[in-house]
Amino acid sequence: MDNEVIEFDIGLGGGSGREGDDYSMGIVHHSIEEEEMVDSPPLSSLGGGGCSGEIYLPEGDLLDLEPYERMEFESEEAAKAFYNSYARRVGFSTRVSSSRRSRRDGAIIQRQFVCAKEGFRNLNEKRTKDREIKRPRTITRVGCKASLSVKMHDSGKWIVSGFVREHNHELVPPDQVHCLRSHRQISGPAKTLIDTLQAAGMGPRRIMSALIKEYGGISKVGFTEVDCRNYMRNNRQRSLEGDTQLLLDYLRQMHSENPNFFYAVQGEEDQSVGNVFWADPKARMNYTYFGDTVTFDTTYRSNRYRLPFAPFTGVNHHGQPVLFGCAFLINESEASFNWLFRTWLLAMSGRPPVSITTDHDAVIQSAITQVFPETRHRFCKWHIFKKCQEMLSHVFLKHPSFEADFHKCVNLTDSIEEFESCWLSLVDRYDLRDHEWLQTVYSARRQWVPVYLRDTFFAEMSITQRSDSMNSYFDGYVNASTNLSQFFKLYEKALESRNEKEVKADYDTMNTSPVLKTPSPMEKQVSELYTRKLFSRFQEELVGTLTFMASKADDDGEIITYQVAKYGEDHKAHYVKFNVLEMRASCSCQMFEFSGLLCRHILAVFRVTNVLTLPSYYILKRWTRNAKSNVILEDHANDIYSNYLESHTVRYNTLRHEAFKFIEEGAKSVDMYNVVKDALQEAAKRVAHTTRNDGKISTMNGRIKVDPVNVRSYANHSSSRDHDESLSKNMSEDELDKKINELTNELECANRKCEVYRSNLFSVLKDIEDHKLQLSIKVQNIKISMKDSI
């Protein structure tokens, strides 16, 4: 077969796309490793280009043909195709190693194709020496000498000038050849099928399953899931590039209509568009009221969606999702997320949230650590549960009880110790100690397992609920088939709908009264403060206290510890620490810290200690009907009866606390019993004497009632006050009593007037706020009706 010319009629690009500069000696070296672009668009089938190229597979007798010296080809591409098809049959991957150019016209006159494992990686190369490598890639080059060299003959043919057959490593079996980079391709029919399935909302994993079934095996598909994912991502970005001008035009128009409309583009607007962020005035205002906890909803970054869309959301005073801004993520690098979070913080007046919830993503986590160092970062538990179903599908199928056990371990454990013990038991029971993904999420447990997060506010109304999910603001509006040209109408429709729901909730709160289920003054008090949804949730906890028993477990003098449990379930007890003097309590379940609502355990303690109204410390303004009000009603002073009950409760608990100290001491011995009994009898006589003279010394709502007998005694015996002593000498007892009574009556009258004025003032302020809210509701209803009529 000497001088035989093998003609391959192919039209392949990408072979000359990586030659580099024209060196004086005409040599161009290539050193692109197979693993260096795992997350980038895959190399072409010939020489390392894109996966869009077609692989030429010889037919008939050529299937068994092996390269030999002086073998001729019609073109360089034909030689490349032949060597790659040979490599596929043998079981190795190829790449272009070097080339030589003509000094006369710069044309390539010599090529060398090598095994992908040729040479060794240069670990000190300039492009990596001065920067940290965060994800070091596996070293695959082992110095293999296998190669094929071709050079151009004067006749225009390409002749094999050298061939090395031997490899110094194991070759890949036929069923794994499709994983080698130079043999990975996405054919035209496969692209059509991927496009169709992606438009239907399927993700890369499900699409690959469909392709494997269609072609009869992964080896016959010809590419990997990474290639499929990259193709889908690039396809999505290409489709967006033509529509991004629509987005910019929309944002410019909104800003021109209202200067408080904020938007920013990463990079220059007149160049290729990068990431985009915007926040309308209502979103920015919402953040001032409800920006304590934020969700960065990355649901739409999935390949199953055409839009790389991510909104910032929160929770309003009705427990409804509220918008804080939106972003389009064309580039999803760490630098992009850094820019996005800093831009969002700027739009929100530089005030970071207390907590933020995102998907489990290392890149997002790194950016949040840099931009929000003081903010508590949580991974979305619902997404981790969903991922668990994918990663442990074999366990779910084999063990139907696993899902319930996993859910119980994560959601229903009451302490860190209990969770750790339950987790070890779970992984041992189902033989999952060495499962890589499960170990990864376990190592991040402090950022998604509830027992580690309960000390931080996340505005959730239940600790044990399954879905601290994203609860996307745009669910039901943006879906897998939404493209950018459709997005704006759906975006505005979502804003309208969410706003209408908030107006309806405001109306219901202001114009309907809830049904009270107990005679408790606390229930009545809270029904007038909370929004309807939040009151309903509080009422559940209050009614739930009826099945709980609270018993004193410890008393250190200042703080009393109560054990609280359902009747007959002492083994499931919670512990409440109660400071009687400060009227503050904390529970081991930490529901108040997590949700801003008191748990039934603390309410049970309040019930047995006669705390009749909810102390103002436990009423967060963000959950009240006046959450958006600028008027601050100090300690809810508009309810004088509530203040009286609170002050009475404080006095009652303080006296009882002091009395119990004497009782416990008196019970220790007979002598102590007699001493304490005598003291109590003497105290009883003094109380009775004071009551008979109607001269109690007490404090009620800031007023002091003066006992004339005590005042007269003080005036007669105090040598330090000359004026009082002189007055007592010059006036008779009757005149002195009369004068004291007059002054006391004047003081009480002045106090009563102050209370009336104070009550009237806060009543007026409250009426103003209620009127403002009702007007706002009417305005919104008129706007909505006008839009509907148009």
C-alpha positions in Angstrom: 0.0 0.0 0.0 3.0 2.3 -0.5 2.1 5.8 -1.6 -1.6 4.9 -1.4 -3.7 8.1 -1.1 -6.6 7.7 1.4 -9.3 10.2 0.6 -11.6 11.2 3.5 -14.3 13.5 2.2 -15.0 15.5 5.4 -15.7 19.1 6.2 -14.2 19.7 9.7 -13.3 22.9 11.4 -11.5 23.5 14.5 -8.3 21.8 13.4 -6.4 25.0 12.8 -8.0 27.1 15.5 -5.3 26.5 18.1 -2.1 27.1 16.2 -1.1 30.2 18.1 1.5 32.7 17.0 3.8 32.4 14.0 7.1 31.8 15.7 10.4 32.6 13.8 11.2 28.9 13.8 7.7 28.0 12.7 7.0 25.7 15.7 3.7 25.9 17.6 3.2 23.7 20.7 -0.1 22.7 22.2 -0.6 21.6 25.8 -4.3 21.4 26.5 -5.0 18.6 28.9 -8.1 16.5 28.7 -9.3 17.4 32.3 -8.6 21.1 32.1 -12.0 22.0 30.6 -14.3 19.6 32.4 -16.9 22.4 33.0 -16.3 24.2 29.7 -17.8 23.3 26.3 -16.2 20.0 25.3 -13.4 19.7 22.8 -14.1 18.9 19.2 -13.8 15.5 18.0 -10.6 16.4 16.1 -7.8 18.3 17.7 -9.7 19.7 20.7 -12.4 22.0 19.3 -16.1 22.0 20.3 -18.4 19.1 20.5 -20.3 20.3 17.5 -17.8 18.7 15.1 -18.6 15.4 13.4 -16.3 12.4 13.9 -15.3 10.6 10.7 -15.5 6.8 11.2 -13.9 4.8 8.3 -16.0 2.0 6.8 -15.3 -1.4 5.4 -11.7 -2.4 5.1 -10.5 0.8 6.7 -11.9 -0.2 10.1 -8.8 -2.4 10.7 -6.3 -0.2 9.0 -3.3 0.9 11.1 -1.1 4.0 10.4 2.2 3.3 8.7 5.1 5.5 7.4 4.7 7.1 3.9 0.9 6.7 4.2 -0.7 9.6 2.3 -3.8 11.8 3.0 -5.6 14.4 0.9 -5.5 16.9 3.7 -4.3 17.6 7.3 -7.9 17.2 8.5 -8.1 13.8 6.8 -5.0 12.7 8.7 -6.4 14.0 11.9 -9.7 12.2 11.4 -8.0 8.9 10.5 -5.7 8.9 13.6 -8.7 9.8 15.8 -10.8 7.0 14.4 -7.8 4.6 14.9 -7.5 5.9 18.5 -11.2 5.2 19.1 -10.8 1.7 17.9 -7.7 1.1 20.0 -8.9 2.9 23.2 -7.1 6.2 23.7 -7.7 9.9 23.3 -5.8 12.2 20.9 -4.8 15.8 20.7 -2.6 18.1 18.5 0.9 18.4 20.0 2.9 20.7 17.7 3.0 22.1 14.2 5.5 23.8 11.9 4.8 26.7 9.6 6.4 27.7 6.3 8.8 30.6 6.6 7.7 31.7 3.1 3.9 32.1 3.6 3.2 31.0 7.2 1.1 28.0 6.1 1.2 24.9 8.3 3.5 22.2 6.7 3.9 19.7 9.5 1.6 18.3 12.3 2.1 15.9 15.2 -0.9 14.2 16.7 -0.3 12.4 20.1 -1.9 10.4 22.7 -3.6 12.7 25.3 -1.4 11.2 27.9 1.8 12.4 26.1 4.3 14.5 28.1 4.0 15.8 31.6 2.1 18.8 33.1 4.2 21.8 33.8 3.2 22.7 37.4 5.2 25.9 37.4 3.8 27.3 34.2 3.2 31.1 34.2 -0.6 31.0 34.0 -0.9 29.1 37.4 2.2 30.2 39.3 0.9 33.5 40.7 -2.7 32.4 41.5 -4.2 29.9 43.9 -5.8 26.8 42.3 -9.1 26.2 44.2 -10.0 23.0 42.4 -6.7 21.2 41.3 -7.3 18.8 38.5 -6.1 15.2 38.4 -2.7 14.8 36.7 -3.3 12.6 33.6 -0.2 12.9 31.5 2.2 10.1 32.0 4.8 10.7 29.3 3.2 8.4 26.7 5.2 8.4 23.4 2.4 7.2 21.1 2.1 9.6 18.2 1.5 10.2 14.5 3.5 12.8 12.5 2.5 14.1 9.1 4.0 16.6 6.8 3.0 18.3 3.5 4.6 16.9 0.4 5.4 19.1 -2.7 2.4 17.4 -4.4 0.0 18.9 -1.8 -0.5 15.5 -0.2 0.1 14.9 3.6 2.5 12.0 4.2 3.0 10.1 7.5 6.6 10.9 8.5 6.5 9.0 11.9 4.3 6.6 13.8 4.8 5.3 17.4 2.4 2.5 18.2 3.3 1.7 21.8 1.6 3.2 24.9 3.0 3.2 28.5 -0.5 3.0 30.1 -3.6 0.8 29.9 -6.0 1.4 27.1 -9.7 2.1 27.5 -12.2 -0.7 26.8 -14.8 -0.2 24.0 -17.6 0.5 26.5 -15.8 3.5 28.0 -14.3 5.1 24.8 -17.2 7.6 24.7 -15.8 9.2 27.8 -12.5 10.2 26.1 -12.5 13.8 25.1 -11.5 13.5 21.5 -14.3 11.0 20.9 -17.1 12.9 22.6 -19.6 14.6 20.2 -23.2 15.6 20.1 -24.7 14.7 16.8 -27.3 16.7 14.9 -30.2 14.4 15.8 -29.0 14.4 19.5 -29.0 18.2 19.5 -32.5 18.3 18.2 -33.7 15.9 20.9 -31.9 17.8 23.6 -33.5 21.1 22.4 -37.0 19.6 22.4 -36.6 18.0 25.9 -35.1 21.2 27.3 -38.0 23.3 26.0 -40.3 20.8 27.8 -38.6 21.6 31.1 -36.4 18.5 31.5 -33.0 18.8 33.2 -29.7 17.3 31.9 -29.9 14.2 34.0 -33.4 13.2 32.7 -32.4 14.1 29.2 -29.4 11.8 29.3 -31.6 9.0 30.6 -33.9 9.5 27.6 -30.9 9.6 25.2 -29.5 6.4 26.7 -32.8 4.7 26.3 -33.2 6.0 22.7 -29.7 5.0 21.5 -29.5 1.7 23.5 -26.7 2.5 25.9 -24.4 5.2 27.1 -21.6 4.1 24.8 -23.8 4.6 21.8 -24.8 8.1 22.8 -21.3 9.3 22.2 -21.0 12.0 24.9 -21.4 12.4 28.7 -23.8 14.2 31.0 -21.2 17.0 31.4 -21.3 17.6 27.6 -25.1 17.6 27.6 -25.2 20.1 30.5 -22.6 22.4 28.8 -24.5 22.3 25.5 -27.7 23.2 27.3 -26.0 26.1 29.1 -24.4 27.5 26.0 -27.7 27.1 24.1 -29.5 29.0 26.8 -26.9 31.8 26.7 -27.0 32.1 22.9 -30.8 32.5 23.1 -30.5 35.2 25.7 -27.9 37.2 23.9 -30.5 38.4 21.3 -33.0 39.4 23.9 -30.9 41.2 26.5 -31.4 44.5 24.8 -35.1 44.2 25.6 -34.2 43.8 29.3 -32.0 46.9 29.3 -34.6 49.0 27.4 -37.2 48.0 30.0 -35.0 48.9 32.9 -34.0 52.3 31.4 -37.7 53.1 30.8 -38.6 52.2 34.4 -35.8 54.3 35.8 -36.8 57.3 33.7 -40.4 57.0 35.0 -39.2 56.8 38.6 -35.6 57.8 39.7 -36.0 55.5 42.8 -36.1 52.5 40.4 -32.6 51.0 40.9 -30.8 48.9 38.3 -27.2 48.0 37.6 -25.3 46.1 34.9 -22.0 44.3 35.4 -19.6 45.7 32.8 -20.4 48.4 30.2 -23.9 48.5 28.9 -22.9 49.1 25.3 -20.7 46.0 25.4 -21.9 42.3 25.7 -24.3 42.2 28.6 -23.2 40.7 31.9 -25.2 40.1 35.0 -28.1 42.5 35.6 -29.8 43.6 38.9 -32.8 45.8 39.5 -35.1 46.8 42.4 -38.3 48.9 42.1 -39.1 51.5 44.8 -41.7 49.2 46.5 -39.1 46.4 46.8 -36.6 48.9 48.4 -39.3 50.1 50.8 -40.4 46.6 51.7 -36.8 45.9 52.7 -36.9 48.7 55.3 -39.9 46.9 57.0 -39.1 43.2 56.5 -35.4 43.0 55.6 -34.4 41.1 58.7 -34.4 37.8 56.8 -33.8 37.3 53.0 -34.0 34.4 50.6 -31.9 34.4 47.4 -34.0 32.1 45.2 -31.8 30.3 42.8 -34.4 27.9 41.6 -34.4 29.3 38.1 -30.7 28.9 37.6 -31.3 25.2 36.8 -30.7 24.2 33.2 -34.4 23.2 33.0 -35.3 26.9 32.9 -34.5 29.1 29.9 -34.1 32.1 32.3 -31.0 32.3 34.6 -33.2 34.4 36.9 -32.8 34.9 40.7 -35.0 37.1 42.9 -34.3 38.3 46.4 -37.4 37.8 48.6 -38.6 38.0 52.2 -41.7 37.5 54.3 -44.2 40.3 55.1 -46.3 40.8 58.2 -49.0 38.5 56.8 -46.5 35.7 56.2 -46.6 36.3 52.4 -43.5 36.4 50.1 -42.4 39.9 49.4 -39.8 41.1 46.7 -36.5 42.8 47.5 -35.1 42.8 43.9 -34.2 40.6 41.0 -31.2 39.5 39.0 -30.4 37.9 35.6 -27.3 35.8 35.9 -25.6 35.4 32.6 -22.3 34.6 34.3 -22.3 32.6 37.5 -18.8 32.8 38.7 -17.8 33.8 42.3 -16.8 37.3 41.1 -20.3 37.7 39.6 -22.0 36.7 42.8 -19.7 39.1 44.7 -20.8 41.9 42.4 -24.5 41.0 42.6 -24.5 40.9 46.5 -22.6 44.1 46.8 -24.9 45.8 44.3 -28.0 44.5 46.1 -26.7 45.7 49.4 -26.1 49.2 47.9 -29.7 49.3 46.7 -30.9 48.3 50.1 -29.1 51.3 51.8 -26.2 49.2 53.0 -28.0 47.4 55.7 -27.3 43.7 55.7 -30.0 41.2 56.8 -29.9 39.1 60.0 -30.1 35.9 58.0 -30.1 34.7 54.4 -31.3 31.4 52.8 -29.8 30.1 49.5 -29.4 26.8 47.7 -26.5 24.5 48.7 -23.8 26.0 46.4 -20.1 26.5 47.3 -19.7 29.5 45.0 -22.7 31.3 46.5 -21.5 30.4 50.0 -18.1 31.9 49.3 -19.5 35.2 48.0 -21.9 35.5 51.0 -19.0 35.0 53.4 -17.2 37.9 51.8 -20.1 40.3 51.4 -22.2 39.5 54.4 -19.7 38.3 57.1 -22.1 39.0 60.0 -25.2 37.5 58.3 -26.3 33.9 59.3 -26.3 31.8 56.1 -28.6 28.9 55.7 -28.9 26.3 53.0 -32.5 25.6 51.8 -33.5 22.4 53.5 -36.2 21.6 50.9 -33.6 21.6 48.1 -31.3 19.3 50.2 -34.3 16.9 50.7 -35.0 17.0 47.0 -31.4 16.3 46.1 -31.4 13.5 48.6 -34.1 11.7 46.6 -31.9 11.9 43.5 -28.6 10.9 45.2 -30.1 8.1 47.3 -32.7 6.9 45.0 -31.5 3.3 45.4 -31.9 3.6 49.1 -35.4 5.0 48.8 -36.4 2.1 46.5 -34.8 -0.6 48.7 -35.9 0.8 52.1 -39.4 2.5 52.0 -38.9 3.6 55.6 -35.7 5.6 54.9 -37.5 8.8 53.9 -39.5 9.0 57.1 -36.5 8.2 59.2 -34.4 10.8 57.5 -37.2 13.4 57.9 -37.5 12.6 61.6 -33.8 12.8 62.2 -33.5 16.3 60.6 -36.8 17.9 61.6 -38.0 16.3 64.9 -34.8 16.2 67.0 -34.9 18.8 69.8 -31.2 19.1 70.5 -27.8 18.9 68.8 -26.9 15.8 70.9 -30.1 14.1 69.9 -29.6 14.9 66.2 -26.0 13.6 66.2 -27.0 10.4 67.9 -30.0 10.0 65.5 -27.8 10.6 62.4 -25.2 8.0 63.4 -28.0 5.5 64.0 -29.5 6.4 60.6 -26.3 5.9 58.5 -25.5 2.7 60.3 -29.0 1.3 59.9 -28.9 1.9 56.2 -25.2 1.3 55.7 -24.5 4.9 54.5 -21.4 5.8 56.5 -19.2 6.0 53.4 -21.7 7.7 51.0 -19.8 10.7 49.6 -22.8 13.0 49.0 -24.4 12.3 52.4 -21.1 13.0 54.1 -20.8 16.3 52.3 -24.2 17.5 53.5 -23.5 16.2 57.0 -20.3 18.3 57.1 -22.5 21.3 56.3 -25.2 20.4 58.9 -24.7 23.7 60.8 -26.2 25.5 57.8 -29.3 23.5 57.1 -30.3 21.3 60.1 -32.9 23.2 62.3 -31.3 22.4 65.7 -28.2 24.4 64.7 -30.2 27.4 63.4 -32.9 28.0 66.0 -31.0 30.8 67.7 -31.4 33.0 64.6 -34.4 34.8 63.2 -35.7 33.3 59.9 -39.4 34.5 60.2 -40.8 31.0 59.9 -43.9 30.1 61.8 -42.9 26.6 62.6 -39.7 24.9 63.5 -40.8 21.4 62.4 -42.4 22.3 59.1 -40.9 20.4 56.2 -40.4 23.2 53.8 -38.2 26.1 54.8 -38.1 26.1 51.0 -37.6 29.1 48.7 -41.4 29.6 48.3 -40.6 31.5 45.1 -42.3 34.8 44.6 -42.8 34.0 40.9 -44.1 30.5 41.3 -47.0 30.1 38.9 -45.8 32.8 36.6 -42.3 32.0 35.4 -41.9 28.4 34.2 -39.7 26.2 32.0 -41.2 27.6 28.7 -40.8 31.3 29.7 -38.4 33.2 27.5 -37.2 36.8 28.0 -39.6 38.4 25.6 -42.5 36.9 27.7 -40.9 37.6 31.0 -41.8 41.3 31.5 -45.5 40.8 31.2 -45.4 37.8 33.6 -43.1 39.8 36.0 -45.6 42.7 36.2 -48.5 40.3 36.5 -46.8 38.6 39.5 -46.2 42.0 41.2 -49.8 42.9 40.7 -51.1 39.6 42.1 -48.8 39.7 45.1 -49.7 43.3 45.9 -53.4 42.5 45.6 -53.1 39.6 48.1 -51.3 41.9 50.6 -54.1 44.5 50.2 -56.7 41.8 50.8 -54.9 40.6 53.9 -54.7 44.2 55.2 -58.4 44.6 54.6 -59.3 41.4 56.4 -57.1 42.4 59.4 -58.6 45.9 59.7 -62.3 45.0 59.1 -62.9 41.6 60.6 -62.6 40.4 64.2 -61.2 36.9 65.0 -63.1 34.4 67.1 -61.5 34.2 70.6 -61.2 30.7 72.0 -60.2 31.5 75.6 -61.2 34.1 78.2 -57.5 35.0 78.4 -56.8 38.8 78.4 -53.6 38.0 76.5 -55.6 36.5 73.6 -57.8 39.6 73.4 -54.7 41.9 73.6 -52.8 40.1 70.8 -55.9 39.9 68.6 -55.8 43.7 68.4 -52.1 43.9 67.6 -51.1 41.1 65.2 -52.3 40.6 61.7 -55.0 38.0 61.2 -52.6 35.3 59.9 -50.1 35.8 62.8 -52.8 36.0 65.4 -54.2 32.7 64.1 -50.7 31.1 64.5 -50.3 32.6 68.0 -53.8 31.4 69.0 -52.7 27.8 68.1 -49.9 28.1 70.6 -52.1 29.6 73.3 -54.8 27.0 73.0 -52.0 24.3 72.9 -51.0 25.3 76.4 -54.1 23.7 77.8 -52.6 20.2 77.3 -49.2 21.2 78.9 -48.1 21.1 82.5 -45.5 23.5 83.8 -43.7 22.5 87.1 -40.8 24.3 88.8 -37.5 22.4 88.3 -35.0 24.9 89.7 -34.8 28.3 91.4 -31.5 30.2 91.8 -33.1 33.3 93.3 -33.4 35.4 90.1 -34.3 32.8 87.5 -36.8 30.0 87.9 -36.5 27.0 85.6 -39.8 25.2 84.6 -40.2 21.8 83.1 -42.9 21.9 80.5 -44.4 18.8 79.0 -47.7 17.3 77.8 -49.6 15.5 80.4 -48.1 12.0 80.7 -45.1 12.8 78.4 -42.5 14.0 80.8 -39.8 12.4 78.7 -40.4 15.0 76.0 -40.1 18.0 78.3 -38.9 21.4 77.3 -37.2 23.8 79.8 -38.2 27.4 80.2 -36.0 29.9 82.2 -38.2 32.7 83.6 -36.8 35.9 85.1 -39.7 37.1 87.3 -38.5 40.7 87.9 -37.7 41.4 84.2 -40.7 39.4 82.9 -38.5 37.6 80.4 -38.5 33.9 79.5 -36.5 31.7 77.2 -37.3 28.2 76.0 -35.1 25.3 75.0 -37.1 25.0 71.7 -36.0 28.6 70.8 -39.2 29.2 68.7 -39.3 32.9 69.6 -35.7 33.4 68.5 -36.4 31.5 65.2 -39.8 32.8 64.3 -40.6 35.9 66.5 -43.6 34.1 68.0 -43.9 32.7 71.5 -44.1 29.0 71.9 -46.7 27.1 73.9 -44.1 26.2 76.5 -43.4 29.8 77.5 -47.1 30.6 77.4 -47.8 27.6 79.7 -45.3 29.1 82.2 -47.0 32.5 81.8 -50.3 30.8 82.6 -49.2 29.2 85.9 -47.4 32.4 87.0 -50.4 34.6 86.3 -48.8 36.7 83.5 -52.1 37.8 82.1 -51.0 39.9 79.1 -48.1 39.5 76.7 -45.1 41.7 77.7 -44.2 44.2 75.0 -40.8 42.6 74.5 -42.5 39.6 72.8 -44.5 41.6 70.3 -42.3 42.2 67.2 -43.5 45.1 65.2 -42.8 43.3 61.9 -45.7 40.9 62.8 -48.2 43.5 63.8 -50.9 45.3 61.7 -48.8 48.5 62.1 -45.6 46.9 60.7 -45.4 49.6 58.0 -46.3 52.4 60.4 -43.8 55.1 61.4 -45.6 55.8 64.7 -44.1 53.9 67.6 -46.6 53.2 70.4 -44.3 52.9 73.4 -44.8 49.6 75.1 -48.4 49.5 73.8 -49.3 52.3 76.2 -52.6 52.8 74.5 -54.0 49.9 76.5 -54.1 51.2 80.1 -55.8 48.1 81.3 -53.1 46.0 79.9 -50.5 48.1 81.7 -52.4 47.7 84.9 -52.5 43.9 84.5 -48.8 43.8 83.7 -47.8 45.9 86.7 -50.2 43.8 88.9 -48.6 40.7 87.6 -45.1 42.0 88.3 -46.0 42.9 91.9 -47.8 39.5 92.4 -44.8 37.5 91.2 -42.2 39.5 93.0 -44.0 39.2 96.4 -44.7 35.5 95.9 -41.1 34.9 95.0 -39.9 36.7 98.2 -42.5 34.9 100.3 -41.4 31.4 99.0 -37.9 32.2 100.3 -39.2 32.6 103.8 -41.4 29.5 103.5 -38.5 27.3 102.4 -36.3 28.6 105.2 -39.1 28.2 107.8 -39.7 24.6 106.9 -36.1 23.6 107.7 -36.6 23.4 111.5 -39.1 24.0 114.3 -37.2 27.1 115.5 -37.1 28.6 112.1 -40.7 27.8 111.6 -41.7 29.8 114.7 -39.5 32.8 113.7 -41.0 32.9 110.2 -44.5 32.4 111.5 -44.2 35.3 114.0 -42.7 37.5 111.2 -45.6 36.7 108.9 -48.2 37.4 111.6 -46.5 40.7 112.3 -46.5 41.5 108.6 -50.2 40.6 108.4 -51.0 43.0 111.2 -49.2 45.9 109.5 -51.0 45.1 106.2 -54.3 45.1 108.0 -53.6 48.3 109.8 -52.6 50.1 106.5 -55.7 48.8 104.8 -58.0 50.0 107.6 -56.6 53.5 107.4 -57.0 53.4 103.6 -53.4 54.6 103.2 -51.7 52.0 101.2 -48.2 52.9 99.9 -48.3 51.4 96.4 -47.3 52.2 92.9 -49.9 51.8 90.1 -49.3 53.1 86.6 -46.7 55.5 88.1 -48.9 57.0 90.8 -48.1 57.0 94.5 -50.8 56.9 97.2 -49.5 58.3 100.5 -50.4 56.9 103.9 -51.1 60.0 106.2 -50.1 58.1 109.3 -46.8 57.2 107.9 -46.2 60.7 106.6 -47.1 62.2 110.0 -44.8 59.7 111.7 -42.0 60.5 109.3 -42.5 64.3 109.7 -42.4 64.0 113.6 -39.3 61.8 113.7 -37.1 63.1 110.8 -34.5 65.5 112.1 -33.0 66.0 108.7 -35.8 68.0 107.3 -36.2 71.3 109.1 -39.2 72.6 107.1 -41.3 69.5 107.7 -40.3 69.6 111.4 -41.3 73.3 111.7 -44.6 72.6 109.9 -45.5 69.8 112.3 -44.8 72.0 115.3 -46.9 74.9 114.1 -49.9 72.9 112.8 -52.3 70.7 114.7 -52.7 67.1 113.7 -56.1 67.7 112.2 -54.7 70.6 110.1 -51.7 68.5 109.0 -54.0 65.6 108.0 -56.2 67.9 106.1 -53.3 69.5 104.2 -51.8 66.1 103.4 -55.1 64.9 102.1 -55.5 68.0 99.9 -52.0 67.5 98.4 -52.6 63.8 97.9 -55.9 64.5 96.1 -54.3 67.1 93.9 -51.6 64.7 93.0 -54.0 61.9 92.1 -56.2 64.3 90.1 -53.1 65.5 88.1 -52.1 61.8 87.5 -55.6 61.0 86.3 -55.6 63.9 83.9 -52.2 62.8 82.6 -53.4 59.3 82.0 -56.5 60.6 80.2 -54.5 62.9 78.0 -52.0 60.1 77.3 -54.7 57.7 76.4 -56.4 60.2 74.2 -53.2 61.0 72.4 -52.3 57.4 71.6 -55.9 56.8 70.6 -55.7 59.6 68.1 -52.4 58.3 66.7 -53.9 54.8 66.4 -56.9 56.2 64.6 -54.7 58.1 62.2 -52.7 54.9 61.4 -55.9 52.9 60.9 -57.3 55.6 58.7 -54.1 55.8 56.6 -54.1 52.0 56.2 -57.8 52.0 55.1 -57.1 54.8 52.6 -54.1 52.9 51.2 -56.3 49.8 50.8 -59.0 51.9 48.9 -56.4 53.4 46.6 -54.9 50.0 45.8 -58.4 48.6 45.1 -59.2 51.5 42.8 -55.9 51.0 40.9 -56.6 47.3 40.5 -60.2 47.9 39.3 -59.0 50.6 36.8 -56.4 48.1 35.4 -59.0 45.4 35.1 -61.4 47.8 33.3 -58.6 48.8 30.8 
